[in-house]
Amino acid sequence: MINKRWYDSDPILKEALELLRLSPESTQSEAAEFMLKLQEQVAGEVIEHVYDIINTYQGKGNRWYDNDPMMLKGVELLRNAPAKIQRVAALKLLIALEQKSFEGVEPV
């Protein structure tokens, strides 16, 4: 089976992002803030790449997160984070979404 989306190959990432996609807007905003904290964990060249992606897709892409600038930045930071950080952050994202609370949750 060929994975169509970047997160389909990891069951935790897939579950977390699918749950996020189906969450209310207020929960998505909290999740975006949570993912933006990843900026502290990734290298400068990754952040530069994320800003290039944002400039390319913001409001123009077909992905569910392309129309919200905060969500787009947060998801792209998650996407471009090192694999270990990505997996830990996705697991914490999934748990916070299931508990419906991001209070005190740090990405890594």
Secondary structure per residue as TSV (DSSP state, phi and psi in degrees):
chain	resnum	aa	ss	phi	psi
A	1	M	-	360.0	132.1
A	2	I	-	-91.8	130.7
A	3	N	-	-81.9	129.3
A	4	K	-	-86.4	-32.4
A	5	R	S	-110.4	153.7
A	6	W	T	-60.5	-26.3
A	7	Y	T	-97.2	-0.6
A	8	D	T	-67.1	-25.3
A	9	S	T	-76.5	-17.2
A	10	D	S	-113.3	116.2
A	11	P	H	-60.1	-33.2
A	12	I	H	-70.0	-46.6
A	13	L	H	-60.2	-45.2
A	14	K	H	-59.6	-49.5
A	15	E	H	-62.1	-45.1
A	16	A	H	-62.4	-45.3
A	17	L	H	-74.2	-32.0
A	18	E	H	-67.4	-43.2
A	19	L	H	-63.5	-40.2
A	20	L	H	-62.4	-43.6
A	21	R	H	-59.2	-35.1
A	22	L	H	-89.0	-4.0
A	23	S	S	-77.2	157.0
A	24	P	-	-63.3	159.5
A	25	E	H	-57.2	-39.0
A	26	S	H	-64.4	-39.2
A	27	T	H	-68.3	-39.0
A	28	Q	H	-62.2	-38.4
A	29	S	H	-63.6	-43.1
A	30	E	H	-63.3	-40.9
A	31	A	H	-64.7	-39.3
A	32	A	H	-62.5	-43.5
A	33	E	H	-60.9	-40.8
A	34	F	H	-59.6	-47.8
A	35	M	H	-69.8	-29.7
A	36	L	H	-64.3	-23.0
A	37	K	G	-66.5	-16.9
A	38	L	G	-63.2	-21.6
A	39	Q	G	-55.0	-31.6
A	40	E	G	-71.9	-16.8
A	41	Q	G	-104.1	-6.2
A	42	V	S	-114.9	156.7
A	43	A	-	-71.9	158.8
A	44	G	H	-56.9	-39.7
A	45	E	H	-66.4	-29.6
A	46	V	H	-68.3	-43.4
A	47	I	H	-62.5	-40.7
A	48	E	H	-60.8	-43.0
A	49	H	H	-62.4	-40.8
A	50	V	H	-61.3	-42.5
A	51	Y	H	-65.4	-35.0
A	52	D	H	-62.9	-42.3
A	53	I	H	-63.4	-44.2
A	54	I	H	-59.2	-45.8
A	55	N	H	-63.5	-30.6
A	56	T	H	-77.6	-44.2
A	57	Y	H	-104.0	-20.2
A	58	Q	T	-53.9	117.1
A	59	G	T	74.5	-0.9
A	60	K	T	-119.7	-18.2
A	61	G	-	-83.1	171.7
A	62	N	S	-99.7	-4.4
A	63	R	S	-77.1	152.3
A	64	W	T	-61.4	-22.4
A	65	Y	T	-101.3	1.9
A	66	D	T	-70.5	-22.6
A	67	N	T	-90.6	-7.3
A	68	D	-	-113.2	110.3
A	69	P	H	-56.8	-39.5
A	70	M	H	-67.4	-44.0
A	71	M	H	-66.0	-42.0
A	72	L	H	-58.8	-46.9
A	73	K	H	-64.2	-44.4
A	74	G	H	-62.3	-45.6
A	75	V	H	-66.8	-39.5
A	76	E	H	-68.1	-34.6
A	77	L	H	-63.9	-42.9
A	78	L	H	-62.6	-44.2
A	79	R	H	-60.7	-38.3
A	80	N	H	-97.5	1.1
A	81	A	S	-70.1	153.7
A	82	P	-	-55.3	148.8
A	83	A	H	-52.5	-42.9
A	84	K	H	-64.8	-45.9
A	85	I	H	-65.0	-41.6
A	86	Q	H	-58.0	-46.9
A	87	R	H	-67.7	-43.6
A	88	V	H	-63.3	-45.2
A	89	A	H	-63.4	-40.6
A	90	A	H	-64.4	-39.8
A	91	L	H	-65.0	-44.4
A	92	K	H	-65.9	-37.7
A	93	L	H	-61.0	-46.5
A	94	L	H	-60.7	-46.4
A	95	I	H	-62.9	-45.6
A	96	A	H	-63.1	-39.3
A	97	L	H	-65.9	-40.9
A	98	E	H	-67.2	-35.3
A	99	Q	H	-84.1	-9.0
A	100	K	T	58.4	37.3
A	101	S	-	-155.3	130.7
A	102	F	-	-105.9	7.3
A	103	E	T	-59.9	121.4
A	104	G	T	74.8	7.8
A	105	V	-	-93.0	124.3
A	106	E	-	-108.2	145.7
A	107	P	-	-62.7	-36.4
A	108	V	-	-141.3	360.0
